[in-house]
Amino acid sequence: MNEDRLIEREYRYFIDIYSGADETKLKIANDLFWKAAFLKVQLYALEDKIKRTGAVEYSNKGNSRVSLSYKTYLQSISVYQSLLKTIDKIMGSGEEDDADEFDDFILKAAETRWTTYWNIMKKSKVETSS
């Protein structure tokens, strides 16, 4: 299947997912559907290339470095994920973002660690001044 047909298929996938959505939201997100479809097809092609050639390249001198395909893949997947989040926000899936819970967890962990550190320091000062 040629690339344009694959992109069209991925685009249709997004349209099917959001088939019951508000028409205005669909119009707003339409361009993002196309971009996400394009990126997904490119990601498949990059994955295939990386499977064949590997993520690491070696020079004639034996030095190794990350391949350009792998770097491009990592950047593209990050953009793809960002597009999906943007589409999800526009289309209003109604699901909460887990990042909020994760952020709360990290904040509580940091506060606990800081409180523990502070109590140890206070206890240490009390013991040295006695």
C-alpha positions as CSV (number, residue, x, y, z in Angstrom):
1,M,0.0,0.0,0.0
2,N,1.4,3.4,-0.9
3,E,2.1,6.1,1.7
4,D,-0.9,8.3,0.8
5,R,-3.3,5.4,1.2
6,L,-1.8,4.5,4.6
7,I,-2.2,8.1,5.7
8,E,-5.8,8.2,4.5
9,R,-6.5,4.9,6.5
10,E,-5.0,6.4,9.7
11,Y,-7.0,9.6,9.1
12,R,-10.2,7.5,8.8
13,Y,-9.3,5.8,12.0
14,F,-9.4,9.2,13.8
15,I,-12.7,10.1,12.1
16,D,-14.2,6.7,13.3
17,I,-13.0,7.2,16.9
18,Y,-14.7,10.6,17.1
19,S,-17.7,9.8,14.8
20,G,-20.2,11.0,17.4
21,A,-18.4,14.2,18.3
22,D,-19.6,17.7,17.8
23,E,-19.3,18.9,14.2
24,T,-17.5,22.1,15.2
25,K,-14.9,20.2,17.2
26,L,-14.4,17.9,14.3
27,K,-13.7,20.8,12.0
28,I,-11.2,22.3,14.5
29,A,-9.4,19.0,15.0
30,N,-9.5,17.9,11.3
31,D,-6.0,19.3,10.4
32,L,-4.6,17.6,13.5
33,F,-6.1,14.3,12.5
34,W,-4.2,14.6,9.2
35,K,-0.9,15.5,10.9
36,A,-1.3,12.7,13.4
37,A,-2.1,10.2,10.6
38,F,1.0,11.4,8.6
39,L,3.2,11.1,11.7
40,K,1.9,7.6,12.5
41,V,2.8,6.4,9.0
42,Q,6.2,7.9,9.3
43,L,6.7,6.3,12.7
44,Y,5.9,2.9,11.2
45,A,8.5,3.5,8.4
46,L,11.1,4.6,10.9
47,E,10.4,1.6,13.2
48,D,10.9,-0.7,10.2
49,K,14.2,0.9,9.3
50,I,15.4,0.8,12.9
51,K,14.5,-2.9,13.1
52,R,16.6,-3.5,9.9
53,T,19.6,-1.3,10.6
54,G,19.6,-0.8,14.4
55,A,19.5,2.2,16.6
56,V,23.3,2.5,16.8
57,E,25.7,3.3,13.9
58,Y,29.4,2.5,14.0
59,S,32.1,4.4,12.2
60,N,35.0,2.9,10.4
61,K,37.1,3.7,13.5
62,G,34.7,1.7,15.7
63,N,33.0,4.7,17.3
64,S,29.3,4.3,18.0
65,R,26.5,6.9,17.9
66,V,22.8,6.9,17.8
67,S,21.4,6.7,14.3
68,L,19.7,9.6,12.7
69,S,16.6,7.4,12.1
70,Y,16.4,6.6,15.8
71,K,16.8,10.3,16.8
72,T,14.1,11.2,14.3
73,Y,11.9,8.4,15.7
74,L,12.2,9.7,19.3
75,Q,11.4,13.3,18.3
76,S,8.5,12.2,16.1
77,I,6.9,10.0,18.7
78,S,7.1,12.9,21.2
79,V,5.3,15.2,18.7
80,Y,2.8,12.4,17.9
81,Q,2.0,12.0,21.6
82,S,1.6,15.8,21.9
83,L,-0.8,15.8,19.0
84,L,-2.9,13.0,20.5
85,K,-3.1,15.0,23.8
86,T,-4.2,18.1,21.9
87,I,-6.8,16.2,19.9
88,D,-8.1,14.7,23.1
89,K,-8.4,18.1,24.7
90,I,-10.2,19.6,21.7
91,M,-12.5,16.7,21.4
92,G,-13.2,16.6,25.1
93,S,-13.0,12.9,25.9
94,G,-13.9,13.8,29.4
95,E,-11.2,11.6,30.9
96,E,-9.0,13.1,33.6
97,D,-5.3,13.4,32.8
98,D,-3.2,11.1,35.0
99,A,-0.5,13.8,35.1
100,D,-2.4,15.6,37.8
101,E,-2.4,12.6,40.1
102,F,1.3,12.0,39.3
103,D,2.1,15.7,40.0
104,D,0.3,15.4,43.3
105,F,2.3,12.2,44.2
106,I,5.6,13.9,43.3
107,L,4.7,17.0,45.3
108,K,3.7,14.9,48.4
109,A,6.9,12.9,48.1
110,A,9.0,16.0,47.9
111,E,7.2,17.6,50.9
112,T,7.7,14.4,52.9
113,R,11.4,14.2,52.0
114,W,11.9,17.9,52.8
115,T,10.0,17.6,56.2
116,T,12.1,14.5,57.1
117,Y,15.4,16.3,56.1
118,W,14.3,19.4,58.1
119,N,13.4,17.3,61.2
120,I,16.8,15.6,61.1
121,M,18.6,18.9,60.8
122,K,16.6,20.4,63.7
123,K,17.3,17.3,65.8
124,S,21.0,17.5,64.9
125,K,21.2,21.1,66.0
126,V,19.5,20.3,69.3
127,E,21.9,17.5,70.0
128,T,25.0,19.6,69.3
129,S,23.9,22.6,71.3
130,S,23.1,20.4,74.4
